[in-house]
Structure formats: C-alpha cells, structure tokens
Amino acid sequence: METTSASLPGKNLSERFHQASFFTLRALLFTLPLFEAPKNILLGVLAVVMMAQAFTGQWRRPGWSTLDITLLAVVGVTALSTWTNAPFDNAGKGLKDAFCQALVCMVVLRAGFSGEEQNRLAISATLGTVVAILWGVWDAVSGVRPALELHSVGVVTHSAIYTGMITLLAWGKFIDTTQSRRTRVMWFLALVILLMGLAGMASRGAVLAVGAALALSAITRAARRLLPLALGVAALSGVLIFSLPNVFDQDRILNKVEIGIAGTPTNESDSQRLTLWRVSWAQITQGGHGLLGVGPRNFSSIDLDKLHFDRPLAYDARGHLTHAHNLFLNKLVEEGVLGLFGLITYFGLVAGMLGQAARQGDTDWLWVAALGALAVPVIAGLFNTPWMGEHALLGAVIFGLLAAKKRTR
C-alpha cells in the first residue's frame, strides 16, 4: 500500500509532463508555418517543460540514444563554431536553430505518444499548413507578397520545401487503409490543397524532391496501388494553377524549364546558384576555416577579394551571399568538416531507421512522413535551401516520432 501511494505522485507528475509536451507540440506544429512570435513562445514553453523534467528526474527516462548523442554533438559543434567566429551578425540564430531542433526531437523521443496522439499531431501540422497556403493565396492575390509563400516560413523555396514535407505526411495518412473512408477523404482533400499550393510556389527543386519522395514511397503496397491517383492529382493541380493568371509568379518555373530544354544560356537564378557553388568551394579550399567554418548563418562574411578564381564569376555575387544554395556546401562553409560530419550522421541515422523499418515491412504513414521529411529537404537542398528554420524543426519532430516508435518495438 505504501509503495502504491508513493508511486502515485511520480506517475501523476509524469502524466502532467506528457500532456504539457503534447499540447505544446500540437500548438507548435499548427503555428509553425503561420506565426513567428507564438512559435518562439511555444519553443520556450517546451524548453521549460524539458528543464522541469530534468529537475524532477523524469528527463533521464528511458536513457540516452545514439540520436540524442548525435543531436547534442551537432549543437556542440554549432556552439564551438559560433564562439570561435564571434562576434558576427546573427551569431545567436544558428545556435538557437540547432538547439531548438535538438529540443523538439528529444522531447518527442521521450514522450512516448500513443497512436491517437501521433495522429492528432499530424492533423495539427497539416491543418496549419493548409491555412497558411490559403493565407498565402490571399496575400499573393491582394499584392501583399509577390509569390505564394507560407507566412512564417518565408521565401518561396523554403515554403515549398515545408509544403512538400507536409504533402508526404498527408500522402502517408491518405494511403493508410486502417482509417475510415470519411477520414481518408478528408486527407485526400488536404492532399489536393497541398499539391496545388506546391504547384503555385513553382520551386523546381521542391517539385522534383516531392516527385522523388512519392516514387520512393512506392515501396509500400498501398502507395504502389494509389500512386497513379496521386500523380494524376498532382498533374491536375499543375494544370489548374498554370491556367490561372500569373498572380503567384508561377510561370517562372515554365520559363526556366524551357530554357533548360532549349539549351540556351542559364537564367539569372541558375547563374547565381552556379556562382555561389564556385564561391563556396573557393572558400572551403582557400578560406582557412576548414574545421569549424566561418560560423553558422555567417555565409555573408565571405570576402570575395581574398579568393582566387581561375575564370571570372559569371554573376556578381556581392550582395547575394546569403547561403551556398546547397545544404551540404553551406554546412561545410559555415561549420566546417565537423559540422558537415554531424549533419550527415544525423541524416544517416534517420535513413538507417527508415531502411530497417522497410526491411521489416513496417511502412505505415509515419514511415512515409519520415521519408518525406528526409528526402524532400535533402533533394531540394542540393539546389537551394540549407537545413534550418521551420522545415528543420518539422523534420526533427517527425524524426523523433520515428525514433520513439523504433525504441518501443
């Protein structure tokens, strides 16, 4: 009797932490593409919950995993890179980004969310993105923004990657035959809106990445059976979007494809990308920051006058040194060999979990969502956006769910 009464406070405390983590994460996933300030507040609440768990001894359960250690190592390298290169503009943003990714992933990994709770997290993430797309459409039509973008995610390439990741999540839920027909119809409608939003954003890298991820998802029987439907909906979404007036500046993707097919000189964005790749490689080989890089979010510190180029740059990169337009080159420039090793290890662990689950035939909706959370930003990131911001946070949540499932099997 004494043992039972003594165990109740700990059990109640653990349940309260669980509920606090769950509701905070639901709110975070909904607001992630919508609002900046609430996102930061909710991340702060999650950090407080984590510290309270650590103080009461709840955080140590169920121990440390390889993913935990990798995330802490990534944060450590980012902190070292920031410290060795400080002071510089945005010195704290890269470190905050890495910490928040580790925070949400480790909280999810330890929470042990039930299947129903995972489902509600998926609904919150998808609903927030659908609302953000509709808001973005309004902003574009009314002239507030020049293109279709998610309000909090920002520039169209970032928004397209985020939308692509949610598209694979919705695709995974739609092909889940354990749900009722009504529920699957709702997921299908969400999938249509997401695909139309992706078409309206007209980012070649994201479209290619989503197509590749959908093809990879065909490893599952349900996906193979319904993949023609998804491709048909995607094609119809594209036709509908491109038949509209060019209010989203969506025609730019057609112009770029025409240039590529015709073999004519590259357009401005491609010329800028190729130039930044050359600048990045020159900085890596000549800049003298090989181990820890120039500092996270400090790509703009590159001094072109100190770098040698065998051929003149085709594009004047001054004023456009925001990032390398390749997530691996960008990590190598900003955080050096150690930062790149940490990122590849992180992605490698997730890829390993996906491979192990596939070999065991455990390819449910969460597997498809995790596949999208890895494949979409990596494939699109080969041409553009680094691993950072909202899509990295979303990926960290999904990776945490996948790792938690693997741990409880």
C-alpha positions, 0 to 999 in steps of 0.5 A: 500500500505504501509503495502504491501511494508513493508511486502515485505522485511520480506517475501523476507528475509524469502524466502532467509532463506528457500532456504539457509536451503534447499540447505544446507540440500540437500548438507548435506544429499548427503555428509553425508555418503561420506565426513567428512570435507564438512559435518562439513562445511555444519553443520556450514553453517546451524548453521549460517543460524539458528543464522541469523534467530534468529537475524532477528526474523524469528527463533521464527516462528511458536513457540516452540514444545514439540520436540524442548523442548525435543531436547534442554533438551537432549543437556542440559543434554549432556552439564551438563554431559560433564562439570561435567566429564571434562576434558576427551578425546573427551569431545567436540564430544558428545556435538557437536553430540547432538547439531548438531542433535538438529540443523538439526531437528529444522531447518527442523521443521521450514522450512516448505518444500513443497512436491517437496522439501521433495522429492528432499531431499530424492533423495539427501540422497539416491543418496549419499548413493548409491555412497558411497556403490559403493565407498565402493565396490571399496575400499573393492575390491582394499584392501583399507578397509577390509569390505564394509563400507560407507566412512564417516560413518565408521565401518561396523555396523554403515554403515549398520545401515545408509544403512538400514535407507536409504533402508526404505526411498527408500522402502517408495518412491518405494511403493508410487503409486502417482509417475510415473512408470519411477520414481518408477523404478528408486527407485526400482533400488536404492532399489536393490543397497541398499539391496545388499550393506546391504547384503555385510556389513553382520551386523546381527543386521542391517539385522534383524532391516531392516527385522523388519522395512519392516514387520512393514511397512506392515501396509500400503496397498501398502507395504502389496501388494509389500512386497513379491517383496521386500523380494524376492529382498532382498533374491536375493541380499543375494544370489548374494553377498554370491556367490561372493568371500569373498572380503567384509568379508561377510561370517562372518555373515554365520559363526556366524549364524551357530554357533548360530544354532549349539549351540556351544560356542559364537564367539569372537564378541558375547563374547565381546558384552556379556562382555561389557553388564556385564561391563556396568551394573557393572558400572551403579550399582557400578560406582557412576555416576548414574545421569549424567554418566561418560560423553558422548563418555567417555565409555573408562574411565571405570576402570575395577579394581574398579568393582566387578564381581561375575564370571570372564569376559569371554573376556578381555575387556581392550582395547575394551571399546569403547561403551556398544554395546547397545544404551540404556546401553551406554546412561545410562553409559555415561549420566546417568538416565537423559540422558537415560530419554531424549533419550527415550522421544525423541524416544517416541515422534517420535513413538507417531507421527508415531502411530497417523499418522497410526491411521489416515491412513496417511502412505505415504513414509515419514511415512515409512522413519520415521519408518525406521529411528526409528526402524532400529537404535533402533533394531540394537542398542540393539546389537551394535551401540549407537545413534550418528554420521551420522545415528543420524543426518539422523534420526533427519532430517527425524524426523523433516520432520515428525514433520513439516508435523504433525504441518501443518495438 
